[in-house]
């Protein structure tokens, strides 16, 4: 359903080009790639998908929709953050488009912080090749229990200075794309006396550095072909010039990645939910049951109405958070609200679309089953729902939000009538 969100002129223009790219190039080839596949052919299908992404990347460059978030210096379009929202939503409508356009996590977020916090030497060595798609990257932050996960204060991986080097020792997992990565951005404690928020640093670690061991790809639902690696760092030595940003400022730098990344993640999944609705509506229009097309069934019409309303609310919430972030430089609660609401909404909508399409919803001739597998992780990645709800509750229940005068006329138990009263 088309709505006017007062997006920027530049954003609307690139979003329109992106939509044309998807409709004319990506989606027809994606449908062919996904449709009619046989059980047991995942490895072959994945290889075909990789080849398709490479072909579509060239088309994305020709159509001027490649890497819209990057500056023109690095081959991107140089869009401002607010410009990106409708573009990322269009890209999210396809399993292939986010990678073809080079806006997929984790490379998108890693390029962002390299451009923001990297030295000129770091940008030349890593950002340039990453922006051109010549290398891939991983963000190595999450650790097994009891290490740092959604609570970064629990980070256990250490980096100790030894002369002009740092020695990194620790254990990470769920490093997205870690098995394929050429570059790992590693979060490690550099000051155990300080609070972790001001005692952690970021390091750029080439994946082939001695002591870096990819232990395994953690088996997981969704995102077929995308690894989530378990990695150990056994006395890994990197030169001091590999520190990204200032010493002990790693989580502040990471937050510059995580806040915007949460919102772009929201838009990608909103696009996926919107596409799921397109599939469900087309199916409802064609499929008949008990004498009528499904599109005439009132219960399903109400389901679609509810989905459209909630998707509209999610889009509006994300745009408000983005504008606040741009204007104020910080929008922690607004981003938290957007992340939780968008994650729950997109999951519920895709689940509804699967149900509407019945056997064709759980089958994989249509993209819905793939969407369903992918969207569940969204309520955990980039901070679990509960972590964001904790931040929202902290603000909502702050003492400034408590107004005792509202209870002035509340009837209370008369103490003078209690047992033992005088």
N, C-alpha and C positions, 0 to 999 in steps of 0.2 A: 504494500500500500504506500503510495507516494505522499509524503508530507513535506512541508516547507519548514526547515529547521534554521533558516537564516544563516546557513553556512557561508563562509567567505567566498567571494567571487572566484578566487584562485582555486580553493578547494573544490567548489562545484564544477569548475572547468576540468580539473584533472580527474575528478570522480566520474564525470561523463565520458572521458576518454577511457577510463578504466572499465566502465560498464560496457562500452563498445568492444573493448579488447576481450572481455569475458564472453559476451554474447556471440561475437563473431569468430573467435579463435579458441578460447580456452574451453568453454562448456561443451561445444560439440565434440571436441576431442576427448574431454574428460568422460562424457557419457559413453563414448565408444570404448574408452579404456576400462571403465568400470562395468559396463553392461555385459551380461552374458558370460561372466567369468566362471571358470570351473573351480570346484573345491580342490585344494592342494596345489594351486598354481601361484601361490603368493610370491615366491621368489622371482619367478619369471615376470609376474605382473609388476613387482617392484622395480625390476630392471627396466621394464618398459616405461614406468612412471618417471624414473630418473632421466631417461632419454627424452621423454616428453618435456620435462622441466627445462632441460637445456635448450631444446628447440624453442620453447615458449619464451625463454629469457631473451633470445635474439629478437623475437617479435615484440616483446615488451620494450626493448630499447628502441626499436624502430617506431613504435607508437608513442614514445615519450611518456611511459608510465613506469620506467624502471627506477627503483630506489628513490621514491619521491621524498623520503625523509632525510636523505643525505644532501650535503651542500653540493653545489655544482662543481666545486673543486675536486670532489671525489666521484664524479660521474652521476650524481643524483639531480633531483629537481629543486632542491633547496626550499621545500615547503616549510612554512611555520607550523607549529604544533597544531593549532586550531584548523589549519588547512587540511591536515592529514585525516581527520576523523571520517569524513564521508568516503575518502579514498580507501582507507583500511577496511571500512565496512564492505565496499564492493569487492575488495580482494578476498575477504573472508567467505564470500559466497562459494568459493571453489577450494577443493583440496589441493589443487596444483598451483593456483594463482599466487598465493602468498609467497611461495618459494620462487616462482617465475619472476615475480616483481621485486624480489629481494626484500620483502617486508616481514618475513617469518622469524619467530623466535627460534633460537637465542641470538642469531647473528644481528637482527635488527637492534636489540638492546645493547649488545656489545659494541656495535659500530657507534651507537649514540654516545656511550661514555668514553670511548676512545676519542671521538671528535671533541667532546667537552673537556676531558681531563688529560688526554694524552699529550706527551711532549712531541715536538716536531719529529724527532728521531723515531718515536714509537708510531706515530702516524705514518711515516714513510715506510717503516718496516712491516707494520701489520694492518693499519686501516686501509691503505691503498689496495693491497691484494684482497683484503676481505670485502671491500666495496666492489671490486671488480668480479667477485665470485671465484677468485683463484684459490682461496683457502676458506676453511670453515672454523667455527669457534664454539666454545662451551663456557658457561658461567658456573664455576665450581664453588658453590656456597653450601648447599644442603649436606648434612652429615647424618650417619646412622645414630640411633639413640645411644647415649644421651647427649649427643652433639647437637649442633645448631640446626634447626629446621625452620619452622615458621617463627620461632623465637631466636633471633640472631644472637641474643645475649649468651647463648649456650655454645657458641663456636669453640671448638677444642683444637682445631688445627693451628699449629704455631709456625712462626717465621722468626728465626733468631739471626741477628746480625753477626757476621763473621768477617771482619775486615770490610772490603768493598762488595761483599756478597750477603745474601740472605739464604738461610737454610730452612726449607719448608718441610714440616713433618706432620702428617695427618691422614685422615680417612674421609673421603667424600662419597656421596652417591646421589642418584637422580640428577647427574650432570647431563642435561639434555644435549644430545648430539656429541657427547663426550667421546664416544668410540671413534667417530670420524674426524674429530676436531684436530686441526693443526695447531691451534692456539687455545689455551685454557686461561680464563681469568679466575684466579684463586683468591678466596677470602681467608685470611689467617690472622691470628692474634699476634701482635707485635709488642704489646705492653700488658702484662698480666696484672699490674698494679692498678691500671685504669679501668673504668667501666668499659665493657665491650664496645659501646657506641663510639667511644673515643680511644679505643685501644686495638682496633683492627685495621689492617691495610689490605690493599688489592695488589696482586702481582700478575704480570703477564708471563705465562710459563709455556714455552713451546712444548707440544705434546711428546716430542722425541727426547726431551731432557732426561738424563740418567736419574733413575729413582721414581719416575712416573710410571705407574703400572695400571693399565686398564684391567680390572679384575673380572668384570663381566658386564653384560647388558642386563639390567634388571628387567625380568619379564613384566609386561604391563598391558593394560587394556588400551586400545585406541592408538592412533598415530602410527600405523603400521610402517615399518621401515625407519622410524626415528628412534635412535637409541636413547636410553637413560642409563648412563654408565655409573658403575661403582669403581672408584679410583683411589689408590693409595699413593701417598707422596712420602717416599722414604728418603729423608735427608736430601731433598732436591735442592740443588744450588742454582740460584739465579743472580745475576749482577744487580747492584742497587738501581741501575737505570731501568730495570724492568718493573719497578714499583709504579703503579698507576695512581697518580694523584699524590698527595702528601702522606707522610708516615702518620699512622694512627687515624687517618681520615677516611679509611676505606668504606665504612658503612655510610658516611655522608655522601661519598661519591656514588656508592651503590644505590642510594636512595634517589639520586638524580636519574638512575636507570629505571628503578622499580616503579616509581610513581607514574611517569608517562607510559611505561610499558604495560602497567595494569589497565590503563584506559585504552591503549591501542589493542590490547588483548580483548577487552570488552567489545570493541567495534568489530574485530574479526569474527568473534562468536555471534554477535548480533547479525552480521551478514550471513553467517551459516544458518542461523535460525530463520532468517528471512527467506533464504533459498529453500529450506525445509518446508516452509509454508507454501511456496510456489509449487513444490512437488505434490504436497498434499491436496492443494486446490485443484490441480490438474487431474489428480486421481479421483477426487470426489466428483468432478465434472463428468468423467468417463464411466466410472464403476456404478453399476446398478445393484440394488438389493431390495428385496421385498416390494418390487414393483416400481421403484423410483430411483433416480440417480442419487447417490449419497449427498450431493450438493443441496438436495431439497430436504434433507433430514435436519429438523430443528436443533437437535442436540449437538450435531456436528457444526452447524452454523454458529451456535453459541460458543463452541470451543474455539472456532476461528476468530470470532469477535473478541473473546478474552485474550487470545494470543496477540492479536493486533494491538489491543490497548496496552498490554504489558510491554510489548516491544517498543511502542511509542514512548512509554514512560522510561524505559531503559535508555533509549537514544537521547531523550531530553536530559536525563540525569547525568549521563556521560558528558554531554556537551557543557552542561553547567559546571561540572567538576573541572573540565579542561580549561574553560574560560577563567575559572577561579585560580587554577594553577598558573596560568599564563600571567594573570593580573597581579597575583600576590606572591608568586614563587613557591607557594605551599598550599596544599588542599588535602590534608591527610584524611579528615573525616569524609569530605566529599568524595574522594577517591575510594575510600573504604566502602561507603554506601553504594557507589557505582559498581564496584567489583562484586560485592555480595549479591546485589539485586540483579545485575546482568547475568551472573553465573547461574543463579537459581532460575531466572526467567528463560534463558536460552535452553537450559536443560529440560525444563518443563515443556517448552514449546516443541522441541525436537521429539521428546517422548510422546506428546500428543500426536504429532505427525506420523510417527511410527505406528501408533495405535490405529489411526485413521486408515492407513494403508494396509493394515492386516499382515497377511503373509508376505506381501510385497514390501512392507515396512521392515520386517526382520530379514528378508532376503537381501542380497547385495547386487541385484540388477540396478536398483536405484541407489542413490548416495546416502539415504537416510540411516542405514545401519552403521555406515562409517561415521556419519555425523554423531550418532548416538554414542559410539565408543569414544570419540574424541572429546565430546563436551563434558563428560563426567569428570575428567581430570581438572577442568577449569575451576571447580569449587575447592581444589587443593593447591594447584600451582599458583605462584605469585602471592602466597599467603592463604592459608585455609580460611574458610568462612568465619570460623570461630575467632580467629585472630583479629580480623577486621571488625567483627561484632564487638569484641572487647574494646577496641578503639572508639567505636561509636558510643558504647555504653559509658565509657569514661567521660566523654564530652556531655552526653545527655544527662548524666547523674552528677555532674560537677555541682559544687555547692551553689554556684550562681544560678543553677537551673532549679533549685529547690525553693519553693515559695510558701512558707508556713502560713501566710495570711489566707491562703485558699482553704484552710481547715478551721478558720475562726469559729464557725458555727457547727463544727462536728460534735455530735453527741458523744460524751465520754462517760465512763463509769464513775459514779459518785463515790469518791474515796471515803466520805464521811458515813456512808452506809455499809461499808465493808465490815467483815467480821473483825472485832477488836477495835473498831472505830469509836471515837468519842462523840 
